[in-house]
Amino acid sequence: MEEDKEVLSITDTPETEEKKVSSEDPKEDTKAEAGELASENSMTDDELKASIEAILFAYGNSVECERIAEALCVSAKRVKKCFKALQKEYDDRKAGIRLLELEDSFQMCTATEHYEELIKLCHVPKKHKLTDVMLETLSIIAYKQPVTRQEIEAIRGVKSDFPINKLLEYNLIQELGRKEVPGRPVLFGTSEDFLRYFGISSAEELPDISPEKMEEFKKEAFDETNIPKELIEMNNL
């Protein structure tokens, strides 16, 4: 009997029981999580804006909103809100630096109106000049993406190897994968550099284009090559 009491006192002490209850009590777990959440969100908006600014300056390239949120232990929604406020501050004082929103990423870059001064000092190459043919091809990709080379050529009515290769070289378009059809042709779409070049946050900001405009694209293509429209349609170009 004495031995039984001794075993009980060692294995099931009041302290042990209390620990078991506390570790299994959902209320205690909720309190702990609430405490962690409070510490994660203790940063003020001004401190958060300063941290975002430092990250974008040091990183150089675009940084995903989710990555910034994870690094700073705050919600992506709050990061986006503070980024917008910081962006407005830069715009209001017409700073030489701009904050860009590119899809779900942010980037710090030089204001385009100061590009000419930078060229003189840093020997930065001038922006790529886009010909009418390249702009036409880029417009088709922007509005029809993801789109294959054959589909681009069907709209333009002519072979489009040169403008597509040039747009890839300028990094204005990118390969998005392959279409699941015989031959598995490459699918093209616009890139982040495309958004920077035209000063938009996403492809959704592109203005609506009418079917008449697409027909105009085709007509210009026919005029460029002097190929009869009927011949092109017969060859499914």
Secondary structure, 3 states (H helix, E strand, C coil): CHHHHHHHHHHCCHHHHHHHHHHHCHHHHHHHHHHHHHHHCCCCHHHHHHHHHHHHHHHCCCEEHHHHHHHHCCCHHHHHHHHHHHHHHHHHCCCCEEEEEECCEEEEEECHHHHHHHHHHHCCCCCCCCCHHHHHHHHHHHHHCCEEHHHHHHHHCCCCHHHHHHHHHCCCEEEEEECCCCCCCEEEEECHHHHHHHCCCCHHHCCCCCHHHHHHHHHHHHHHHCCCHHHHHHCCC
